[in-house]
Amino acid sequence: MKLLHKVKKYKAGDWLILLCLILLAVIWIVPLVNSFFLSLKGNGLVNYQTVFTFQIKGQYFLPRMFLNSILVVGGSLAIILVFSSLAAYAFSKLKFRGRNFLFILILSFYSIPVISILLPISTIERFLNLKDTYFAMIIPMVAINLPLALMILKNFFDTIPDSFIEAATIDGSNTFTTFFYVLLPMVSPAVVNVLVVVFMLTWNDYTIPLMFNSVQSHYTLTMAPGFFNLALNKSDIGPLFASIIVIAIPTIIFYIFMQDKLKSGLTAGGIKE
């Protein structure tokens, strides 16, 4: 009877978890579905045609926004992955004075409200004449998301036994070859996690493109709804919500292709000798 009671209790817990997951899924899906139906309001699919074919000075504007987003997000991802992986390796496996203090100091920046550091960054960029350039958006995105990437990768590097480094050193590898050819392949699941998380954060960022860019030719996709709200008939909300759906599509496609690797990265445990 005790065993039967435990089985029933466990199944009840499963149902509760499933119910919570369904509730969370509904909370996330309903606004997206509602936005899709609103994007069809008025002229139906013609709203999407309006968004995609809208031109300024003979240039299609939405494809330009998409390209700008690719450049900004791609540049931010590349810089973050390179520097966070190198720094994570150094903080995890190299011994130097002040290592723990410096690591905690870097992570502490992640607890600072983003809005409080944007003004100093803007002042520095204006001094360096970077205002209204792609780098003006890439630099703050890197500064904001680098501590998170560093924390994820450093925690994964900590699970790798030092014996792998010792074996590579005996075989004649130096610090950089050990990192690139021995340790980096081992932490590839964590790299995928960082790639997905940082992509979502940077792709959907609205504040940074709005604050650090005022040139229309450098607008990113997240600025599309506000732009179309001003450029088109404000009473016609169809194109506005059509642009919102267009923004969401790349992140959905990206997650679908990366979800298996993301799951393996989340469930990956420490590497054994």
C-alpha positions in Angstrom: 0.0 0.0 0.0 2.9 2.4 0.8 4.4 1.8 -2.6 1.0 2.3 -4.3 0.6 5.5 -2.3 4.0 6.8 -3.4 3.3 6.0 -7.1 0.0 7.9 -6.9 1.6 10.9 -5.2 4.4 11.0 -7.8 1.9 10.9 -10.6 -0.1 13.8 -9.0 3.1 15.8 -8.9 3.7 15.1 -12.6 0.2 16.4 -13.4 0.9 19.5 -11.3 4.2 20.2 -13.2 2.5 19.6 -16.5 -0.3 22.0 -15.6 2.2 24.7 -14.6 4.0 24.2 -17.9 0.8 24.4 -19.9 -0.1 27.6 -18.1 3.3 29.1 -18.8 3.0 28.1 -22.5 -0.4 29.7 -22.7 1.0 32.9 -21.1 3.7 33.1 -23.8 1.7 31.9 -26.8 -1.5 33.9 -26.4 0.1 37.3 -26.9 1.9 36.0 -30.0 -1.3 34.5 -31.5 -3.2 37.7 -30.7 -0.5 39.8 -32.4 -0.8 37.5 -35.5 -4.5 38.0 -35.8 -4.1 41.8 -35.2 -1.5 41.8 -38.0 -4.2 40.6 -40.4 -6.7 43.3 -39.3 -7.9 45.5 -42.1 -6.1 44.2 -45.2 -5.1 40.7 -44.2 -1.8 39.4 -45.6 -1.5 42.6 -47.6 -0.2 44.2 -44.3 2.9 41.9 -44.6 3.3 43.0 -48.2 3.1 46.6 -47.0 5.8 46.1 -44.4 8.2 44.2 -46.8 7.8 46.6 -49.7 7.9 49.9 -47.8 10.6 52.1 -49.4 12.5 55.2 -48.5 14.4 56.9 -51.2 14.0 53.8 -53.4 15.3 51.4 -50.8 13.3 48.6 -49.2 13.4 49.4 -45.5 12.6 46.1 -43.7 15.3 44.1 -45.5 17.8 46.9 -44.5 16.6 46.6 -40.9 17.1 42.8 -41.0 20.6 43.2 -42.4 21.4 45.8 -39.7 20.2 43.4 -37.0 22.4 40.6 -38.4 25.5 42.9 -38.4 24.9 44.2 -34.9 23.9 40.9 -33.3 26.5 38.9 -35.2 29.3 41.3 -34.2 28.2 41.3 -30.6 28.0 37.5 -30.5 31.4 37.1 -32.0 33.1 39.5 -29.6 31.2 38.0 -26.6 32.0 34.4 -27.4 35.7 35.1 -28.0 36.4 37.2 -24.9 34.1 35.3 -22.6 35.6 31.9 -23.5 39.2 33.2 -23.1 38.3 34.9 -19.8 36.4 31.9 -18.5 39.4 29.7 -19.2 41.7 32.1 -17.4 39.6 32.5 -14.4 39.0 28.8 -14.1 42.3 27.2 -14.9 45.1 29.8 -14.6 46.5 30.9 -11.3 47.2 34.6 -10.8 46.9 37.1 -8.0 43.5 38.7 -7.5 41.7 36.1 -9.7 38.6 35.7 -7.5 38.3 39.4 -6.7 38.5 40.3 -10.4 35.9 37.6 -11.3 33.5 38.8 -8.7 34.1 42.4 -9.7 33.2 41.6 -13.3 30.1 39.7 -12.3 29.0 42.6 -10.1 28.5 44.8 -13.2 25.7 42.4 -14.2 23.7 43.5 -11.1 24.0 47.2 -12.0 20.8 48.6 -13.8 21.5 48.8 -17.5 20.2 52.3 -17.8 22.8 53.6 -15.3 25.7 52.6 -17.6 24.3 53.6 -20.9 24.9 57.3 -20.4 28.6 56.9 -19.6 29.0 54.6 -22.6 27.2 57.1 -24.8 29.6 59.9 -23.5 32.7 57.7 -24.3 31.4 56.9 -27.8 30.7 60.5 -28.6 34.2 61.3 -27.5 35.5 58.6 -29.8 33.3 59.7 -32.7 31.4 56.4 -32.8 27.9 57.9 -32.5 25.4 56.5 -35.1 27.7 53.7 -36.2 27.2 49.9 -35.8 30.0 49.9 -33.2 27.9 52.3 -31.1 25.3 49.6 -30.7 27.7 46.6 -30.5 29.9 48.0 -27.7 27.1 48.4 -25.1 25.6 45.0 -26.1 28.9 43.4 -25.4 29.4 45.3 -22.1 26.0 44.3 -20.9 26.0 40.6 -21.9 29.6 39.6 -21.4 29.4 39.0 -17.6 26.5 36.5 -18.1 28.4 34.6 -20.8 31.5 34.6 -18.6 29.7 33.1 -15.7 28.1 30.3 -17.8 31.4 29.3 -19.4 33.5 29.7 -16.3 31.2 27.3 -14.3 31.5 24.8 -17.1 35.3 25.1 -17.3 35.3 24.3 -13.5 33.9 20.9 -14.2 36.9 19.9 -16.4 39.6 18.0 -14.4 43.0 19.6 -14.4 44.4 16.2 -15.5 43.4 17.0 -19.1 45.6 20.2 -19.0 48.5 18.2 -17.4 48.3 15.6 -20.1 48.3 18.2 -22.9 51.2 19.9 -21.3 53.2 16.7 -21.2 52.4 16.2 -24.9 54.0 19.6 -25.6 50.9 21.9 -25.8 51.2 25.4 -24.6 48.4 27.4 -22.9 46.7 28.5 -26.1 46.8 25.2 -27.9 45.5 23.4 -24.8 42.6 25.9 -24.7 41.7 25.7 -28.4 42.2 22.0 -29.1 41.6 20.3 -25.8 39.3 22.4 -23.5 37.2 24.4 -26.0 35.7 21.3 -27.7 34.7 20.0 -24.2 32.7 23.1 -23.3 30.9 23.3 -26.7 27.5 22.6 -25.0 28.1 25.7 -22.8 29.1 27.7 -25.8 25.8 26.8 -27.5 23.9 27.9 -24.3 25.7 31.2 -24.4 25.0 31.6 -28.2 21.3 31.0 -27.7 20.8 33.2 -24.6 22.9 36.1 -25.9 21.3 35.9 -29.4 17.8 36.2 -27.8 18.9 39.1 -25.6 20.7 41.1 -28.3 18.2 40.4 -31.1 15.3 41.6 -29.0 17.1 44.6 -27.6 15.2 47.9 -28.2 16.8 50.3 -25.8 20.4 50.3 -27.2 19.5 50.8 -30.9 17.1 53.5 -29.9 19.6 55.4 -27.7 22.8 54.9 -29.6 21.6 55.4 -33.2 19.6 58.1 -34.9 20.4 57.3 -38.5 17.5 55.6 -40.3 19.8 53.5 -42.5 21.2 51.9 -39.3 17.8 51.0 -37.8 17.5 47.4 -36.5 14.4 45.2 -36.6 13.3 46.0 -33.1 12.8 49.6 -34.2 10.4 48.6 -37.0 7.1 48.7 -35.1 7.8 52.3 -33.8 9.0 53.3 -37.3 5.9 52.0 -39.1 3.6 53.4 -36.5 5.0 56.9 -37.4 5.5 56.4 -41.1 2.1 54.7 -41.9 -1.5 55.5 -41.0 -1.6 55.3 -37.2 -5.2 54.1 -37.2 -4.2 51.1 -39.3 -2.6 48.7 -36.7 -2.2 45.8 -39.2 1.2 46.8 -40.5 2.4 47.6 -37.0 1.6 44.1 -35.7 2.9 42.6 -38.9 6.3 44.1 -38.2 6.1 42.6 -34.7 5.5 39.1 -36.1 8.4 39.6 -38.5 10.7 40.4 -35.6 9.7 37.3 -33.7 10.1 34.9 -36.6 14.0 34.8 -36.7 14.2 34.0 -32.9 11.6 31.2 -33.2 13.4 29.7 -36.2 16.8 30.0 -34.4 15.5 28.3 -31.3 13.9 25.4 -33.3 17.2 24.7 -35.0 19.2 25.0 -31.7 16.8 23.4 -29.2 18.4 19.9 -29.3 21.9 21.3 -28.7 20.5 23.6 -26.1 18.9 20.7 -24.2 22.1 18.7 -24.3 24.0 21.7 -23.0 21.6 22.2 -20.1 21.7 18.5 -19.1 25.4 18.1 -19.6 27.2 17.3 -16.4 30.8 17.5 -15.3 33.4 15.9 -17.5 34.9 12.8 -15.9 38.5 11.6 -16.2 
